[in-house]
Amino acid sequence: MKFWVFAVFVPFLAGCVSDTSVSETKSEKAERICAGEFTPGTVEFSQCVALLKAQSESLADYKKEQEKQKEEEEVMSADIAIQICNDFARKAIFKPIERISSSRSLGSHRKNVDIDYRIKDESKVVKAYCKMRGREIVDFNLS
């Protein structure tokens, strides 16, 4: 029994110890890197720190832009778009649904989805409209 407690507890403690701080800021990293080459307090040291900060910020901006572009290029199938809109619409319709009478999806990344629901015990049809950007519904309307 003592062995199991030791076997479980020691790896937990090992994960808590690290030689670099997780909360180390970009400026602290830049200063640590530049301290290996230049004397702290000199003009060269300050220029090195400024250059590394600028490169880090530029890289972060580039990564954000790449991620945004990737999201914009994502093309979802019509079936998945209809399913997402259907799940959202069913939560908003408070009447028993007999069946979906029609559904359609237009577009690639920005989809417009229309679904017509036949309501049970009534002769009326409820129409759901979803405007989507990727997998996110940005506009929803029931009529």
N, CA, C and O atoms as a MOPAC input file, in Angstrom:
PM7 MOZYME 1SCF
protein

 N      0.82200 1    -1.19600 1     0.00000 1
 C      0.00000 1     0.00000 1     0.00000 1
 C      0.86600 1     1.25900 1     0.00000 1
 O      0.55200 1     2.23400 1    -0.68300 1
 N      1.95600 1     1.23500 1     0.76900 1
 C      2.83200 1     2.39800 1     0.83000 1
 C      3.47300 1     2.65600 1    -0.52600 1
 O      3.71000 1     3.80700 1    -0.89400 1
 N      3.75300 1     1.59700 1    -1.26600 1
 C      4.37000 1     1.75000 1    -2.57400 1
 C      3.45500 1     2.51100 1    -3.53100 1
 O      3.92600 1     3.36600 1    -4.28000 1
 N      2.15900 1     2.21600 1    -3.51800 1
 C      1.20800 1     2.88100 1    -4.41200 1
 C      1.11800 1     4.36800 1    -4.11500 1
 O      1.07900 1     5.18700 1    -5.03300 1
 N      1.08300 1     4.71800 1    -2.84300 1
 C      1.01900 1     6.12800 1    -2.47800 1
 C      2.27200 1     6.83900 1    -2.96900 1
 O      2.18300 1     7.93900 1    -3.51400 1
 N      3.43300 1     6.22800 1    -2.78500 1
 C      4.69300 1     6.80800 1    -3.23000 1
 C      4.73800 1     6.91800 1    -4.75500 1
 O      5.18800 1     7.93000 1    -5.29200 1
 N      4.27100 1     5.87200 1    -5.45600 1
 C      4.30400 1     5.85100 1    -6.91900 1
 C      3.39500 1     6.91300 1    -7.51600 1
 O      3.69000 1     7.44600 1    -8.58600 1
 N      2.30500 1     7.22500 1    -6.84900 1
 C      1.37600 1     8.23000 1    -7.36500 1
 C      1.83600 1     9.62500 1    -6.96900 1
 O      1.70400 1    10.55200 1    -7.76900 1
 N      2.36600 1     9.81000 1    -5.78000 1
 C      2.70500 1    11.11800 1    -5.24600 1
 C      3.98600 1    11.69900 1    -5.85400 1
 O      4.05100 1    12.90300 1    -6.10000 1
 N      5.00300 1    10.87000 1    -6.10100 1
 C      6.28700 1    11.36000 1    -6.59900 1
 C      6.16000 1    11.96700 1    -7.99800 1
 O      6.68700 1    13.05900 1    -8.21100 1
 N      5.48600 1    11.32000 1    -8.97300 1
 C      5.34600 1    11.96800 1   -10.28600 1
 C      4.59300 1    13.29100 1   -10.19700 1
 O      4.87000 1    14.21600 1   -10.96100 1
 N      3.64300 1    13.38500 1    -9.27000 1
 C      2.90100 1    14.62800 1    -9.09200 1
 C      3.85000 1    15.74100 1    -8.66700 1
 O      3.78500 1    16.85100 1    -9.19600 1
 N      4.72500 1    15.45100 1    -7.72300 1
 C      5.69600 1    16.44700 1    -7.27000 1
 C      6.70000 1    16.78500 1    -8.36000 1
 O      7.11100 1    17.93800 1    -8.49000 1
 N      7.09400 1    15.80300 1    -9.13400 1
 C      8.06400 1    16.03900 1   -10.20200 1
 C      7.50800 1    17.00200 1   -11.23700 1
 O      8.26200 1    17.78200 1   -11.81900 1
 N      6.19700 1    16.96400 1   -11.47900 1
 C      5.57800 1    17.87400 1   -12.43300 1
 C      5.52400 1    19.29500 1   -11.92200 1
 O      5.40100 1    20.22400 1   -12.71900 1
 N      5.61200 1    19.49400 1   -10.62800 1
 C      5.53700 1    20.83000 1   -10.04700 1
 C      6.86900 1    21.57100 1   -10.11300 1
 O      6.89900 1    22.79500 1    -9.98100 1
 N      7.94800 1    20.86400 1   -10.31000 1
 C      9.26900 1    21.48000 1   -10.29800 1
 C      9.69800 1    21.75300 1   -11.73100 1
 O      9.63100 1    20.87300 1   -12.58900 1
 N     10.13800 1    22.97900 1   -11.98100 1
 C     10.67600 1    23.29100 1   -13.30200 1
 C     11.74300 1    24.35700 1   -13.14800 1
 O     11.73300 1    25.13300 1   -12.19300 1
 N     12.66100 1    24.38500 1   -14.09600 1
 C     13.76200 1    25.32700 1   -13.98100 1
 C     13.43700 1    26.67300 1   -14.60600 1
 O     14.19000 1    27.62700 1   -14.40400 1
 N     12.33400 1    26.79300 1   -15.36500 1
 C     11.92300 1    28.08400 1   -15.89700 1
 C     10.51500 1    28.38700 1   -15.41700 1
 O      9.67500 1    27.49300 1   -15.30500 1
 N     10.27300 1    29.62800 1   -15.14000 1
 C      8.97100 1    30.04800 1   -14.63600 1
 C      7.98300 1    30.13600 1   -15.78700 1
 O      8.30600 1    30.65100 1   -16.85700 1
 N      6.78700 1    29.63400 1   -15.56200 1
 C      5.75000 1    29.68900 1   -16.58800 1
 C      5.30600 1    31.12600 1   -16.80100 1
 O      4.93300 1    31.51700 1   -17.90700 1
 N      5.34900 1    31.90900 1   -15.72900 1
 C      4.87200 1    33.28400 1   -15.81300 1
 C      5.96100 1    34.25900 1   -16.26700 1
 O      5.78100 1    35.47200 1   -16.15400 1
 N      7.06900 1    33.76000 1   -16.77100 1
 C      8.13800 1    34.62900 1   -17.24300 1
 C      7.64200 1    35.43000 1   -18.44200 1
 O      7.11300 1    34.85900 1   -19.39600 1
 N      7.80900 1    36.73600 1   -18.39800 1
 C      7.29700 1    37.59700 1   -19.45500 1
 C      8.25600 1    37.62900 1   -20.63600 1
 O      9.38800 1    37.15300 1   -20.55700 1
 N      7.77800 1    38.19900 1   -21.72400 1
 C      8.60900 1    38.31100 1   -22.92300 1
 C      9.84000 1    39.16400 1   -22.65100 1
 O     10.93000 1    38.85200 1   -23.13100 1
 N      9.67200 1    40.25100 1   -21.87500 1
 C     10.81400 1    41.12100 1   -21.60400 1
 C     11.85600 1    40.40600 1   -20.74000 1
 O     13.05700 1    40.59500 1   -20.93300 1
 N     11.39600 1    39.58100 1   -19.78200 1
 C     12.34000 1    38.83500 1   -18.95400 1
 C     13.11300 1    37.81700 1   -19.79000 1
 O     14.31300 1    37.62900 1   -19.58900 1
 N     12.42800 1    37.16100 1   -20.72400 1
 C     13.10600 1    36.20600 1   -21.60400 1
 C     14.12700 1    36.93100 1   -22.47400 1
 O     15.25600 1    36.47000 1   -22.64200 1
 N     13.71700 1    38.06900 1   -23.02300 1
 C     14.61700 1    38.83800 1   -23.89000 1
 C     15.84500 1    39.30200 1   -23.11300 1
 O     16.96300 1    39.24500 1   -23.62400 1
 N     15.64100 1    39.75700 1   -21.88800 1
 C     16.77600 1    40.20500 1   -21.07100 1
 C     17.71100 1    39.04400 1   -20.75300 1
 O     18.93100 1    39.20800 1   -20.76900 1
 N     17.15300 1    37.88400 1   -20.46800 1
 C     17.96300 1    36.71300 1   -20.15800 1
 C     18.79900 1    36.30200 1   -21.37600 1
 O     19.97200 1    35.95400 1   -21.24000 1
 N     18.19700 1    36.34300 1   -22.54900 1
 C     18.91000 1    35.97300 1   -23.77900 1
 C     20.01500 1    36.98800 1   -24.08600 1
 O     21.13900 1    36.60500 1   -24.40900 1
 N     19.69800 1    38.26400 1   -23.98600 1
 C     20.67300 1    39.30000 1   -24.30900 1
 C     21.78900 1    39.39100 1   -23.27600 1
 O     22.89400 1    39.82200 1   -23.60300 1
 N     21.51900 1    38.99200 1   -22.03500 1
 C     22.54500 1    39.04300 1   -20.99200 1
 C     23.69900 1    38.09900 1   -21.30900 1
 O     24.81400 1    38.30900 1   -20.83000 1
 N     23.45400 1    37.07600 1   -22.09900 1
 C     24.51600 1    36.15200 1   -22.49000 1
 C     25.48100 1    36.76100 1   -23.48600 1
 O     26.62100 1    36.30700 1   -23.59100 1
 N     25.05600 1    37.77000 1   -24.21500 1
 C     25.88700 1    38.38600 1   -25.25100 1
 C     26.39200 1    39.78000 1   -24.86500 1
 O     27.51600 1    40.15300 1   -25.20000 1
 N     25.55400 1    40.54500 1   -24.15900 1
 C     25.87600 1    41.93700 1   -23.87700 1
 C     25.81300 1    42.21400 1   -22.37600 1
 O     25.18200 1    41.47400 1   -21.62100 1
 N     26.46300 1    43.27100 1   -21.96600 1
 C     26.45200 1    43.67500 1   -20.56200 1
 C     25.16900 1    44.45000 1   -20.28000 1
 O     24.86900 1    45.42100 1   -20.97500 1
 N     24.40100 1    44.02600 1   -19.25800 1
 C     23.16400 1    44.75300 1   -18.92900 1
 C     23.45100 1    46.22800 1   -18.62900 1
 O     24.42100 1    46.56600 1   -17.95000 1
 N     22.58400 1    47.08600 1   -19.15100 1
 C     22.73500 1    48.52100 1   -18.94000 1
 C     23.39700 1    49.23500 1   -20.10000 1
 O     23.37900 1    50.46500 1   -20.14900 1
 N     23.97900 1    48.50700 1   -21.03100 1
 C     24.63500 1    49.15800 1   -22.17300 1
 C     23.62300 1    49.39500 1   -23.27900 1
 O     22.52400 1    48.84100 1   -23.26500 1
 N     24.00800 1    50.22700 1   -24.23600 1
 C     23.14300 1    50.53800 1   -25.37500 1
 C     22.88400 1    49.28000 1   -26.20300 1
 O     21.76500 1    49.05500 1   -26.66500 1
 N     23.91000 1    48.47200 1   -26.38600 1
 C     23.76800 1    47.24700 1   -27.17100 1
 C     22.77300 1    46.28900 1   -26.51600 1
 O     21.96500 1    45.65300 1   -27.19200 1
 N     22.84700 1    46.20000 1   -25.19700 1
 C     21.91200 1    45.33900 1   -24.45400 1
 C     20.47300 1    45.82600 1   -24.65800 1
 O     19.57700 1    45.02300 1   -24.91700 1
 N     20.25500 1    47.12400 1   -24.54200 1
 C     18.91600 1    47.70100 1   -24.72300 1
 C     18.40300 1    47.46200 1   -26.13900 1
 O     17.22900 1    47.14500 1   -26.33400 1
 N     19.28400 1    47.61500 1   -27.12400 1
 C     18.89200 1    47.37500 1   -28.51400 1
 C     18.53700 1    45.90800 1   -28.73700 1
 O     17.58300 1    45.59300 1   -29.44900 1
 N     19.30500 1    45.02500 1   -28.13000 1
 C     19.04800 1    43.58600 1   -28.25100 1
 C     17.68200 1    43.24300 1   -27.67200 1
 O     16.90400 1    42.52000 1   -28.29500 1
 N     17.38600 1    43.76500 1   -26.47500 1
 C     16.09200 1    43.50100 1   -25.82400 1
 C     14.95500 1    44.04300 1   -26.68200 1
 O     13.95400 1    43.35500 1   -26.88300 1
 N     15.09300 1    45.26100 1   -27.18800 1
 C     14.05300 1    45.87000 1   -28.01800 1
 C     13.81800 1    45.06100 1   -29.29600 1
 O     12.67600 1    44.86400 1   -29.71200 1
 N     14.90300 1    44.59700 1   -29.91000 1
 C     14.79100 1    43.80500 1   -31.13200 1
 C     14.06900 1    42.47800 1   -30.86400 1
 O     13.19100 1    42.08400 1   -31.63100 1
 N     14.43600 1    41.79900 1   -29.79100 1
 C     13.77900 1    40.52400 1   -29.46700 1
 C     12.30100 1    40.71400 1   -29.13500 1
 O     11.47600 1    39.88300 1   -29.51300 1
 N     11.95500 1    41.79400 1   -28.43700 1
 C     10.54600 1    42.07700 1   -28.13700 1
 C      9.76500 1    42.32200 1   -29.42700 1
 O      8.66000 1    41.80800 1   -29.60300 1
 N     10.35600 1    43.11700 1   -30.32800 1
 C      9.69200 1    43.41500 1   -31.59800 1
 C      9.50300 1    42.14900 1   -32.42800 1
 O      8.45100 1    41.95700 1   -33.03800 1
 N     10.51200 1    41.29000 1   -32.45100 1
 C     10.39500 1    40.02900 1   -33.19700 1
 C      9.31100 1    39.14400 1   -32.59600 1
 O      8.53700 1    38.52500 1   -33.32600 1
 N      9.25300 1    39.08300 1   -31.28100 1
 C      8.26400 1    38.25800 1   -30.59600 1
 C      6.84700 1    38.74800 1   -30.89500 1
 O      5.95400 1    37.95000 1   -31.18100 1
 N      6.64900 1    40.07200 1   -30.82700 1
 C      5.33300 1    40.64600 1   -31.12200 1
 C      4.96000 1    40.42800 1   -32.58400 1
 O      3.80600 1    40.13100 1   -32.89600 1
 N      5.92900 1    40.57500 1   -33.47600 1
 C      5.68300 1    40.36300 1   -34.90000 1
 C      5.29100 1    38.91500 1   -35.17500 1
 O      4.38600 1    38.64900 1   -35.96500 1
 N      5.97600 1    37.98300 1   -34.52000 1
 C      5.65100 1    36.56800 1   -34.68500 1
 C      4.25000 1    36.26400 1   -34.15500 1
 O      3.50100 1    35.50800 1   -34.77500 1
 N      3.89600 1    36.84800 1   -33.01500 1
 C      2.56300 1    36.62900 1   -32.44000 1
 C      1.48600 1    37.18300 1   -33.37600 1
 O      0.45600 1    36.54100 1   -33.58000 1
 N      1.71400 1    38.36300 1   -33.94100 1
 C      0.75400 1    38.93900 1   -34.88700 1
 C      0.61900 1    38.06600 1   -36.13100 1
 O     -0.48500 1    37.87000 1   -36.64100 1
 N      1.74200 1    37.54300 1   -36.61700 1
 C      1.72600 1    36.67700 1   -37.79600 1
 C      0.92300 1    35.40800 1   -37.52600 1
 O      0.12700 1    34.97900 1   -38.36100 1
 N      1.13800 1    34.80700 1   -36.34700 1
 C      0.39700 1    33.59200 1   -35.99200 1
 C     -1.09900 1    33.86200 1   -35.89200 1
 O     -1.90400 1    33.04500 1   -36.33700 1
 N     -1.48000 1    34.99500 1   -35.31400 1
 C     -2.89900 1    35.35800 1   -35.21800 1
 C     -3.50200 1    35.52600 1   -36.60700 1
 O     -4.61300 1    35.06400 1   -36.86600 1
 N     -2.77600 1    36.18200 1   -37.49200 1
 C     -3.26500 1    36.39700 1   -38.85200 1
 C     -3.41300 1    35.07400 1   -39.60600 1
 O     -4.37900 1    34.88400 1   -40.34500 1
 N     -2.46300 1    34.16500 1   -39.42000 1
 C     -2.54300 1    32.85500 1   -40.06700 1
 C     -3.75400 1    32.07300 1   -39.55300 1
 O     -4.45700 1    31.43500 1   -40.33700 1
 N     -3.99900 1    32.11800 1   -38.24400 1
 C     -5.13700 1    31.41800 1   -37.65400 1
 C     -6.44900 1    32.00700 1   -38.16900 1
 O     -7.38700 1    31.26900 1   -38.47400 1
 N     -6.51500 1    33.32000 1   -38.26600 1
 C     -7.71500 1    33.98400 1   -38.78400 1
 C     -7.96700 1    33.58100 1   -40.23600 1
 O     -9.10300 1    33.30200 1   -40.61900 1
 N     -6.91800 1    33.55300 1   -41.03100 1
 C     -7.04700 1    33.17700 1   -42.44000 1
 C     -7.48200 1    31.72000 1   -42.56700 1
 O     -8.29000 1    31.39200 1   -43.43600 1
 N     -6.96300 1    30.84900 1   -41.72000 1
 C     -7.33400 1    29.43900 1   -41.75400 1
 C     -8.82000 1    29.27000 1   -41.42700 1
 O     -9.50900 1    28.47900 1   -42.07100 1
 N     -9.31700 1    30.01300 1   -40.42600 1
 C    -10.73000 1    29.95200 1   -40.06100 1
 C    -11.61000 1    30.43500 1   -41.20800 1
 O    -12.67400 1    29.87000 1   -41.46100 1
 N    -11.16200 1    31.49000 1   -41.90500 1
 C    -11.94700 1    32.02600 1   -43.01200 1
 C    -12.01800 1    31.05800 1   -44.18500 1
 O    -12.99200 1    31.05600 1   -44.93700 1
 N    -10.98300 1    30.23600 1   -44.33900 1
 C    -10.93400 1    29.31100 1   -45.46900 1
 C    -11.63600 1    27.99300 1   -45.17300 1
 O    -11.83500 1    27.18800 1   -46.08300 1
 N    -12.01500 1    27.75400 1   -43.91800 1
 C    -12.66100 1    26.48900 1   -43.57100 1
 C    -14.00400 1    26.37700 1   -44.29300 1
 O    -14.86000 1    27.25600 1   -44.18200 1
 N    -14.16700 1    25.31500 1   -45.01200 1
 C    -15.40800 1    25.06500 1   -45.72700 1
 C    -16.08300 1    23.87500 1   -45.07000 1
 O    -15.49200 1    22.80600 1   -44.91600 1
 N    -17.31900 1    24.08300 1   -44.69000 1
 C    -18.07600 1    23.06200 1   -43.98100 1
 C    -19.11200 1    22.47100 1   -44.94800 1
 O    -19.63500 1    23.17300 1   -45.81400 1
 N    -19.39200 1    21.20100 1   -44.79300 1
 C    -20.38300 1    20.57400 1   -45.65900 1
 C    -21.77300 1    21.11000 1   -45.33300 1
 O    -22.02800 1    21.59900 1   -44.23300 1
 N    -22.65500 1    21.00600 1   -46.30700 1
 C    -24.02800 1    21.47900 1   -46.12200 1
 C    -24.72700 1    20.67500 1   -45.03200 1
 O    -25.50600 1    21.23800 1   -44.26300 1
 N    -24.46800 1    19.37800 1   -44.95000 1
 C    -25.11900 1    18.54300 1   -43.93900 1
 C    -24.74700 1    18.97100 1   -42.52000 1
 O    -25.60600 1    19.00300 1   -41.63900 1
 N    -23.48900 1    19.29700 1   -42.29600 1
 C    -23.05900 1    19.72100 1   -40.96000 1
 C    -23.67600 1    21.07200 1   -40.62000 1
 O    -24.11900 1    21.28000 1   -39.49000 1
 N    -23.71200 1    21.99400 1   -41.58200 1
 C    -24.31600 1    23.30600 1   -41.34600 1
 C    -25.79500 1    23.16600 1   -41.00300 1
 O    -26.28700 1    23.83700 1   -40.09600 1
 N    -26.50100 1    22.30600 1   -41.71500 1
 C    -27.92300 1    22.08500 1   -41.43500 1
 C    -28.09900 1    21.47200 1   -40.06000 1
 O    -29.02200 1    21.84600 1   -39.33700 1
 N    -27.24000 1    20.54300 1   -39.68000 1
 C    -27.33800 1    19.90900 1   -38.36600 1
 C    -27.10700 1    20.91800 1   -37.23900 1
 O    -27.82500 1    20.90300 1   -36.23900 1
 N    -26.11500 1    21.78700 1   -37.39400 1
 C    -25.84300 1    22.80800 1   -36.37300 1
 C    -27.02900 1    23.74800 1   -36.24200 1
 O    -27.45700 1    24.05800 1   -35.13000 1
 N    -27.56100 1    24.20200 1   -37.36300 1
 C    -28.72600 1    25.09000 1   -37.33600 1
 C    -29.94500 1    24.37600 1   -36.76300 1
 O    -30.70400 1    24.96800 1   -35.99500 1
 N    -30.14200 1    23.11400 1   -37.12800 1
 C    -31.27100 1    22.32600 1   -36.62400 1
 C    -31.19800 1    22.18700 1   -35.10400 1
 O    -32.20400 1    22.37300 1   -34.42000 1
 N    -30.03000 1    21.86600 1   -34.57500 1
 C    -29.86500 1    21.74300 1   -33.12500 1
 C    -30.18800 1    23.05100 1   -32.41800 1
 O    -30.83700 1    23.05600 1   -31.37200 1
 N    -29.73500 1    24.15400 1   -32.99000 1
 C    -29.98700 1    25.46300 1   -32.39400 1
 C    -31.47300 1    25.82200 1   -32.47400 1
 O    -32.04000 1    26.33400 1   -31.50800 1
 N    -32.10600 1    25.55500 1   -33.62700 1
 C    -33.50900 1    25.92000 1   -33.82600 1
 C    -34.44000 1    25.09700 1   -32.94500 1
 O    -35.41800 1    25.62800 1   -32.42000 1
 N    -34.15500 1    23.82200 1   -32.77700 1
 C    -35.01600 1    22.96900 1   -31.94800 1
 C    -35.06700 1    23.44500 1   -30.49500 1
 O    -36.07200 1    23.24600 1   -29.81200 1
 N    -33.99300 1    24.06900 1   -30.02400 1
 C    -33.99500 1    24.61500 1   -28.66700 1
 C    -34.87500 1    25.86100 1   -28.56700 1
 O    -35.37000 1    26.19100 1   -27.49000 1
 N    -35.06700 1    26.55000 1   -29.69200 1
 C    -35.84800 1    27.78600 1   -29.69500 1
 C    -37.32700 1    27.55900 1   -29.99800 1
 O    -38.15800 1    28.41100 1   -29.68200 1
 N    -37.66300 1    26.42600 1   -30.60500 1
 C    -39.06300 1    26.13100 1   -30.93600 1
 C    -39.67900 1    25.38800 1   -29.76300 1
 O    -39.21100 1    24.31600 1   -29.37700 1
 N    -40.72600 1    25.96100 1   -29.20300 1
 C    -41.33500 1    25.38700 1   -28.00300 1
 C    -42.58300 1    24.56400 1   -28.30800 1
 O    -43.41100 1    24.34600 1   -27.42300 1
 N    -42.72300 1    24.11800 1   -29.52100 1
 C    -43.85300 1    23.28500 1   -29.91200 1
 C    -43.32300 1    21.94600 1   -30.40400 1
 O    -42.18300 1    21.85600 1   -30.86000 1
 N    -44.14900 1    20.90100 1   -30.31100 1
 C    -43.69500 1    19.58800 1   -30.79900 1
 C    -43.57000 1    19.59000 1   -32.32900 1
 O    -44.49400 1    19.97700 1   -33.04500 1
 N    -42.42200 1    19.15400 1   -32.79800 1
 C    -42.13800 1    19.15100 1   -34.23300 1
 C    -42.48200 1    17.78300 1   -34.79500 1
 O    -42.05500 1    16.75300 1   -34.27200 1
 N    -43.25400 1    17.78900 1   -35.85800 1
 C    -43.62600 1    16.53200 1   -36.52400 1
 C    -42.48100 1    16.04900 1   -37.40100 1
 O    -42.08400 1    14.88500 1   -37.34400 1
 N    -41.94800 1    16.97200 1   -38.22500 1
 C    -40.85000 1    16.61100 1   -39.11600 1
 C    -40.26100 1    17.87100 1   -39.74700 1
 O    -40.83700 1    18.95600 1   -39.67400 1
 N    -39.11100 1    17.69500 1   -40.36000 1
 C    -38.51600 1    18.76900 1   -41.15900 1
 C    -39.07800 1    18.61600 1   -42.56000 1
 O    -38.91300 1    17.56900 1   -43.18600 1
 N    -39.74000 1    19.65100 1   -43.05700 1
 C    -40.32900 1    19.53800 1   -44.38300 1
 C    -39.33100 1    19.89800 1   -45.47900 1
 O    -39.40700 1    19.35100 1   -46.57900 1
 N    -38.39600 1    20.80700 1   -45.20200 1
 C    -37.34500 1    21.09100 1   -46.17800 1
 C    -36.16700 1    21.75300 1   -45.47100 1
 O    -36.30300 1    22.35700 1   -44.40700 1
 N    -35.00600 1    21.61300 1   -46.10800 1
 C    -33.80800 1    22.26600 1   -45.58400 1
 C    -32.85400 1    22.51500 1   -46.74100 1
 O    -32.78100 1    21.73900 1   -47.69400 1
 N    -32.12000 1    23.62800 1   -46.63300 1
 C    -31.12000 1    23.92500 1   -47.65800 1
 C    -30.01900 1    24.77900 1   -47.05700 1
 O    -30.22500 1    25.51000 1   -46.08800 1
 N    -28.85800 1    24.66600 1   -47.65300 1
 C    -27.68500 1    25.40400 1   -47.19800 1
 C    -26.97000 1    25.96600 1   -48.41300 1
 O    -26.69500 1    25.24900 1   -49.37500 1
 N    -26.67000 1    27.26400 1   -48.35800 1
 C    -25.97000 1    27.92800 1   -49.45900 1
 C    -24.70200 1    28.59800 1   -48.94300 1
 O    -24.69100 1    29.13200 1   -47.83400 1
 N    -23.64900 1    28.57400 1   -49.72600 1
 C    -22.41400 1    29.24900 1   -49.36500 1
 C    -21.31700 1    28.26400 1   -49.01800 1
 O    -21.52600 1    27.05100 1   -49.00200 1
 N    -20.12700 1    28.81900 1   -48.73600 1
 C    -18.99800 1    27.96300 1   -48.36900 1
 C    -18.62100 1    28.20100 1   -46.91600 1
 O    -19.07000 1    27.46300 1   -46.04000 1
 N    -17.80900 1    29.21200 1   -46.64100 1
 C    -17.45200 1    29.50300 1   -45.24800 1
 C    -18.59300 1    30.24800 1   -44.56100 1
 O    -18.91100 1    29.97800 1   -43.40300 1
 N    -19.19300 1    31.16600 1   -45.26700 1
 C    -20.34500 1    31.89600 1   -44.74300 1
 C    -21.58400 1    31.25800 1   -45.35700 1
 O    -21.88400 1    31.43900 1   -46.53700 1
 N    -22.28300 1    30.51700 1   -44.53200 1
 C    -23.43500 1    29.75900 1   -45.03100 1
 C    -24.72900 1    30.40600 1   -44.57800 1
 O    -24.81100 1    31.00600 1   -43.50600 1
 N    -25.73600 1    30.26500 1   -45.42300 1
 C    -27.10100 1    30.62900 1   -45.08800 1
 C    -27.90400 1    29.33700 1   -45.09400 1
 O    -27.97400 1    28.64300 1   -46.10800 1
 N    -28.50800 1    29.02100 1   -43.95700 1
 C    -29.23500 1    27.76500 1   -43.81500 1
 C    -30.70900 1    28.07700 1   -43.54900 1
 O    -31.03900 1    28.87300 1   -42.67000 1
 N    -31.58200 1    27.43900 1   -44.31700 1
 C    -33.03000 1    27.56400 1   -44.13000 1
 C    -33.59700 1    26.18500 1   -43.82700 1
 O    -33.31500 1    25.21900 1   -44.53600 1
 N    -34.40000 1    26.09900 1   -42.76700 1
 C    -35.04500 1    24.83300 1   -42.41200 1
 C    -36.51500 1    25.11500 1   -42.14300 1
 O    -36.84700 1    26.04600 1   -41.40900 1
 N    -37.40100 1    24.31300 1   -42.73600 1
 C    -38.84100 1    24.41800 1   -42.50800 1
 C    -39.29000 1    23.22600 1   -41.67200 1
 O    -39.02800 1    22.07500 1   -42.02000 1
 N    -39.97000 1    23.51700 1   -40.56400 1
 C    -40.45800 1    22.48400 1   -39.64700 1
 C    -41.97900 1    22.41200 1   -39.72400 1
 O    -42.66100 1    23.43500 1   -39.68600 1
 N    -42.50100 1    21.19600 1   -39.83100 1
 C    -43.94300 1    20.97800 1   -39.75600 1
 C    -44.25200 1    20.74300 1   -38.27900 1
 O    -43.67200 1    19.86000 1   -37.64700 1
 N    -45.17700 1    21.54700 1   -37.73500 1
 C    -45.54000 1    21.46300 1   -36.32400 1
 C    -46.63500 1    20.42900 1   -36.14300 1
 O    -47.58600 1    20.38700 1   -36.92400 1
 N    -46.51100 1    19.58700 1   -35.11200 1
 C    -47.47400 1    18.53200 1   -34.81100 1
 C    -48.81600 1    19.13800 1   -34.41600 1
 O    -48.86500 1    20.15500 1   -33.72400 1
 N    -49.88900 1    18.51900 1   -34.85300 1
 C    -51.26800 1    18.90500 1   -34.52700 1
 C    -51.62800 1    20.30900 1   -35.00200 1
 O    -52.63500 1    20.86400 1   -34.56200 1
 N    -50.83900 1    20.88400 1   -35.87800 1
 C    -51.16900 1    22.18100 1   -36.47100 1
 C    -50.82900 1    22.10300 1   -37.95100 1
 O    -50.03500 1    21.26600 1   -38.38100 1
 N    -51.42600 1    22.96500 1   -38.69700 1
 C    -51.14800 1    22.95600 1   -40.13200 1
 C    -50.10400 1    24.00300 1   -40.50800 1
 O    -49.89300 1    24.28300 1   -41.68800 1
 N    -49.46200 1    24.57200 1   -39.51300 1
 C    -48.51200 1    25.63100 1   -39.85500 1
 C    -47.07200 1    25.11800 1   -39.92200 1
 O    -46.72500 1    24.06300 1   -39.39100 1
 N    -46.27000 1    25.90800 1   -40.59400 1
 C    -44.86000 1    25.59300 1   -40.77900 1
 C    -44.04300 1    26.69700 1   -40.10200 1
 O    -44.32300 1    27.88400 1   -40.27100 1
 N    -43.04800 1    26.29300 1   -39.34800 1
 C    -42.12300 1    27.24000 1   -38.73100 1
 C    -40.83800 1    27.21400 1   -39.53700 1
 O    -40.28300 1    26.15300 1   -39.82300 1
 N    -40.37400 1    28.41500 1   -39.89900 1
 C    -39.15200 1    28.52500 1   -40.69500 1
 C    -38.02300 1    29.03300 1   -39.80800 1
 O    -38.18000 1    30.01100 1   -39.07700 1
 N    -36.88700 1    28.35500 1   -39.88400 1
 C    -35.68900 1    28.77700 1   -39.15800 1
 C    -34.64700 1    29.21600 1   -40.17500 1
 O    -34.44400 1    28.56700 1   -41.20100 1
 N    -33.99800 1    30.31900 1   -39.87200 1
 C    -32.94100 1    30.84500 1   -40.73200 1
 C    -31.69200 1    31.04900 1   -39.88300 1
 O    -31.74300 1    31.70300 1   -38.84200 1
 N    -30.58500 1    30.49400 1   -40.32600 1
 C    -29.30100 1    30.66800 1   -39.64900 1
 C    -28.30000 1    31.24700 1   -40.63700 1
 O    -28.13900 1    30.74200 1   -41.74800 1
 N    -27.63800 1    32.30100 1   -40.22200 1
 C    -26.52000 1    32.83500 1   -40.98300 1
 C    -25.28100 1    32.42700 1   -40.20300 1
 O    -25.14700 1    32.74900 1   -39.02200 1
 N    -24.37600 1    31.71800 1   -40.86600 1
 C    -23.23200 1    31.13100 1   -40.16900 1
 C    -21.91800 1    31.63000 1   -40.73800 1
 O    -21.79600 1    31.91000 1   -41.93000 1
 N    -20.93700 1    31.73300 1   -39.85000 1
 C    -19.55000 1    32.00900 1   -40.23500 1
 C    -18.74300 1    30.86000 1   -39.66400 1
 O    -18.51900 1    30.78400 1   -38.45600 1
 N    -18.30800 1    29.96700 1   -40.54200 1
 C    -17.66300 1    28.74400 1   -40.06700 1
 C    -18.70400 1    27.90300 1   -39.34300 1
 O    -19.77100 1    27.63700 1   -39.89400 1
 N    -18.41100 1    27.47900 1   -38.11700 1
 C    -19.35100 1    26.69700 1   -37.33200 1
 C    -20.14400 1    27.55500 1   -36.34900 1
 O    -20.89100 1    27.02900 1   -35.52400 1
 N    -19.98100 1    28.87000 1   -36.43800 1
 C    -20.62900 1    29.78000 1   -35.51000 1
 C    -21.86600 1    30.40500 1   -36.14900 1
 O    -21.81800 1    30.86100 1   -37.29100 1
 N    -22.97000 1    30.42400 1   -35.41100 1
 C    -24.19500 1    31.07600 1   -35.87300 1
 C    -24.09800 1    32.53600 1   -35.49700 1
 O    -24.00900 1    32.87100 1   -34.31600 1
 N    -24.11300 1    33.42300 1   -36.50300 1
 C    -24.00200 1    34.84600 1   -36.23800 1
 C    -25.34500 1    35.55200 1   -36.32400 1
 O    -25.48600 1    36.67100 1   -35.83000 1
 N    -26.33400 1    34.91800 1   -36.94400 1
 C    -27.67900 1    35.49100 1   -37.00800 1
 C    -28.67500 1    34.33700 1   -37.05200 1
 O    -28.46000 1    33.34400 1   -37.74800 1
 N    -29.76600 1    34.47900 1   -36.30200 1
 C    -30.77700 1    33.43300 1   -36.23200 1
 C    -32.14500 1    34.08300 1   -36.21800 1
 O    -32.35200 1    35.11200 1   -35.57400 1
 N    -33.08300 1    33.46900 1   -36.93900 1
 C    -34.42400 1    34.03200 1   -37.00300 1
 C    -35.44000 1    32.89300 1   -37.14800 1
 O    -35.22700 1    31.94500 1   -37.90400 1
 N    -36.53300 1    33.00600 1   -36.41900 1
 C    -37.66300 1    32.07200 1   -36.54300 1
 C    -38.86300 1    32.84200 1   -37.04800 1
 O    -39.09600 1    33.97400 1   -36.62700 1
 N    -39.62900 1    32.24200 1   -37.94800 1
 C    -40.85600 1    32.88900 1   -38.41300 1
 C    -41.95100 1    31.86400 1   -38.61100 1
 O    -43.06400 1    32.21800 1   -39.00100 1

